[in-house]
Amino acid sequence: MIRRLLILQMLILVCLTSQAQEEKTRYFNKDQLVIELLSNQWLDAPDDVKLHPRSLAFNLQLMYNLVGKNSNVALAAGLGLLTENYQIDALPKLSENKLSFAPLDDDLNYTSNKIRFTTVELPVEIRIRSNKNSRNKTWKLYLGGKAGYMFQSMHKYSGDDPVKPNQKLKQKTFNLPHTEQFTYGLTARLGYDAIMVTAYYGLTNHFKKDKAPALYPFMVGLTLFVY
């Protein structure tokens, strides 16, 4: 009986030791809930369309490690919601079934003139981490891409009426014409512990080809891993 108890204790000790070692080497047990704050830019935008520095995007992602939970290299995928805000100095205008941007007069005073895109995304990335240091923290490099479906577009203007400058105008226009609903691009994140610098390079135009100016998004910002 005593011998059986000793064997049972040894088995329990081995299981606890194995679990502790697994937890110690499980580099990818976190980094699941992701918050990003990004600065927006348009590549190859027309000269008459300029973005305000307050053109920001907010991204919320829930990621899951598919392969390599106990390794320095893992494959992760998830689901995200991206909201892009582009503060511009021009008004979208539809003419002859094509979308263009008409510059605003410098004398006009307005508090808001922005285009917003809201997209549900499917991100995938390869996660590379260094070994944990004495503070139990790691350097990280995450490379990947994401595809998305843009389900809402909107233009909001608040200020002097461009047609009647002596009057005020507030308006919201949903479902901008000729938007490209399916999006995809490349992502990169580099950082230490829970904070990373992130970048996104869009491979799709915000609008359909030959129906509007070529506006390819490029974003840089910060990533915070909440959990």
C-alpha positions in Angstrom: 0.0 0.0 0.0 2.8 2.4 1.0 4.6 1.5 -2.3 1.5 2.4 -4.3 1.1 5.7 -2.5 4.8 6.5 -3.3 4.3 5.7 -6.9 1.2 7.8 -7.1 3.0 10.7 -5.5 5.8 10.4 -8.0 3.4 10.4 -10.9 1.6 13.6 -9.5 5.0 15.2 -9.1 6.0 14.4 -12.6 2.7 15.8 -14.0 3.1 19.0 -12.0 6.7 19.4 -13.1 5.7 18.9 -16.8 2.9 21.4 -16.5 5.2 24.0 -14.9 7.8 23.5 -17.7 5.1 23.8 -20.3 3.8 27.1 -18.8 7.4 28.3 -18.7 7.9 27.7 -22.4 4.5 28.7 -23.6 5.5 31.9 -25.3 2.2 32.4 -27.1 -0.3 31.9 -24.4 -1.2 35.6 -24.5 -1.3 38.3 -27.2 -4.9 37.4 -28.0 -6.9 40.7 -27.4 -5.3 43.4 -29.6 -5.9 47.1 -29.7 -4.3 49.3 -32.4 -4.2 53.1 -32.9 -3.0 54.0 -36.4 -2.2 57.1 -38.4 -3.7 56.9 -41.9 -2.1 57.9 -45.2 -3.1 57.4 -48.9 -0.5 56.3 -51.3 -0.5 57.9 -54.8 -3.3 60.3 -53.8 -4.1 63.1 -56.2 -2.4 66.4 -55.5 -5.7 68.1 -54.8 -6.6 65.7 -52.0 -4.7 66.2 -48.7 -5.1 64.4 -45.4 -5.2 66.1 -42.0 -2.8 64.7 -39.4 -5.9 63.7 -37.4 -6.7 61.0 -39.9 -6.7 58.0 -37.5 -7.8 54.4 -37.5 -8.8 52.2 -34.6 -8.5 48.4 -34.8 -9.7 45.7 -32.4 -8.7 42.1 -32.9 -9.2 38.8 -31.2 -6.3 36.4 -32.1 -5.8 32.7 -31.5 -2.5 30.7 -31.9 -3.2 27.8 -34.3 0.2 26.2 -34.3 3.3 26.5 -32.1 1.9 27.5 -28.7 5.1 26.2 -27.0 7.6 27.4 -29.6 9.4 30.6 -30.4 7.6 30.6 -33.8 3.8 30.3 -34.1 1.0 30.8 -36.5 -2.0 32.9 -35.4 -5.3 33.9 -36.9 -8.4 35.8 -35.7 -11.1 38.3 -36.3 -10.9 42.1 -36.3 -12.9 45.2 -36.7 -11.2 48.2 -38.3 -12.5 51.8 -38.4 -10.7 54.3 -40.7 -11.2 58.0 -40.5 -9.8 60.2 -43.3 -9.9 64.0 -42.6 -9.7 65.6 -46.0 -9.8 69.1 -47.6 -12.0 68.1 -50.5 -15.6 66.9 -51.0 -16.4 63.7 -52.8 -18.4 64.4 -56.0 -20.2 62.0 -58.4 -20.2 63.1 -62.0 -20.8 60.9 -65.1 -20.8 57.8 -62.8 -17.3 58.6 -61.6 -16.3 59.7 -58.1 -13.9 62.6 -57.8 -12.8 65.1 -55.1 -13.5 68.8 -55.4 -11.1 70.9 -53.2 -12.8 73.1 -50.6 -12.4 76.9 -50.8 -9.7 78.1 -48.3 -12.2 80.7 -46.9 -14.7 78.0 -45.8 -14.7 77.2 -42.1 -15.6 73.7 -41.1 -15.2 71.5 -38.1 -15.4 68.1 -39.8 -14.9 66.8 -43.3 -14.1 63.1 -43.2 -14.6 59.8 -44.9 -15.0 56.7 -42.7 -14.6 53.1 -43.7 -15.7 50.2 -41.3 -14.3 46.8 -42.1 -14.5 43.3 -40.6 -11.2 41.6 -41.0 -9.6 38.1 -40.9 -5.9 38.6 -39.9 -3.2 35.9 -40.1 0.4 36.2 -39.0 3.6 34.4 -38.2 4.7 35.2 -34.7 8.4 35.2 -33.8 9.7 35.7 -30.3 13.0 35.8 -28.6 13.6 33.7 -25.4 12.3 35.2 -22.2 14.8 37.4 -20.4 15.3 37.8 -16.7 12.1 40.0 -16.5 10.1 37.2 -18.2 9.6 39.4 -21.3 10.4 39.0 -24.9 11.2 40.8 -28.2 8.6 40.1 -30.8 8.3 40.2 -34.6 4.9 39.4 -36.2 4.6 39.3 -40.0 1.4 38.5 -41.9 -1.6 39.8 -43.8 -5.3 40.3 -43.6 -8.4 40.2 -45.7 -11.5 42.1 -45.0 -15.1 43.1 -46.0 -15.8 46.8 -45.8 -19.5 46.9 -44.9 -19.9 50.6 -44.3 -18.6 53.8 -45.9 -19.6 57.3 -44.9 -18.8 61.0 -45.6 -19.5 63.6 -42.9 -19.4 67.3 -43.3 -20.1 70.1 -40.7 -19.3 73.7 -41.4 -20.0 76.5 -43.9 -22.1 75.4 -46.9 -19.8 75.2 -49.9 -22.7 76.3 -52.2 -24.1 78.9 -49.8 -21.2 80.1 -47.6 -23.4 82.3 -45.5 -25.3 79.2 -44.3 -24.2 76.3 -42.2 -24.4 72.7 -43.4 -24.4 69.4 -41.5 -24.8 66.2 -43.5 -23.9 62.5 -43.5 -23.8 60.5 -46.6 -23.7 56.7 -46.3 -22.6 54.1 -48.8 -20.3 56.1 -51.0 -20.4 55.1 -54.7 -17.8 52.7 -56.2 -16.2 51.6 -52.9 -14.2 48.4 -53.0 -15.7 46.2 -50.4 -13.2 43.4 -50.4 -9.8 44.4 -49.1 -6.5 42.8 -48.3 -2.9 43.8 -47.4 0.3 43.1 -45.6 0.9 43.7 -41.9 4.1 43.9 -39.7 4.5 44.4 -35.9 7.7 44.8 -34.0 8.0 45.4 -30.3 8.8 44.4 -26.7 6.4 42.7 -24.3 2.9 44.1 -24.7 3.6 47.2 -26.9 4.6 47.0 -30.5 5.0 49.4 -33.5 2.7 48.3 -36.3 2.3 49.0 -40.1 -0.2 48.0 -42.7 0.3 48.3 -46.5 -3.0 48.0 -48.4 -2.9 46.1 -51.7 -6.4 47.2 -52.7 -7.8 50.6 -53.6 -10.5 52.1 -51.4 -12.5 52.6 -54.6 -13.1 50.6 -57.8 -10.6 50.9 -60.6 -11.4 53.6 -63.2 -14.3 54.8 -61.1 -12.4 57.0 -58.6 -8.9 58.1 -57.8 -6.4 55.4 -56.7 -6.3 55.6 -52.9 -4.3 52.8 -51.4 -4.1 52.9 -47.6 -0.9 52.9 -45.6 -1.0 53.0 -41.8 1.5 53.1 -39.0 0.9 53.2 -35.3 1.0 51.4 -32.0 -0.3 48.0 -30.9 -1.3 47.1 -27.3 -1.9 43.5 -26.3 -4.4 43.6 -23.5 -4.4 39.9 -22.9 
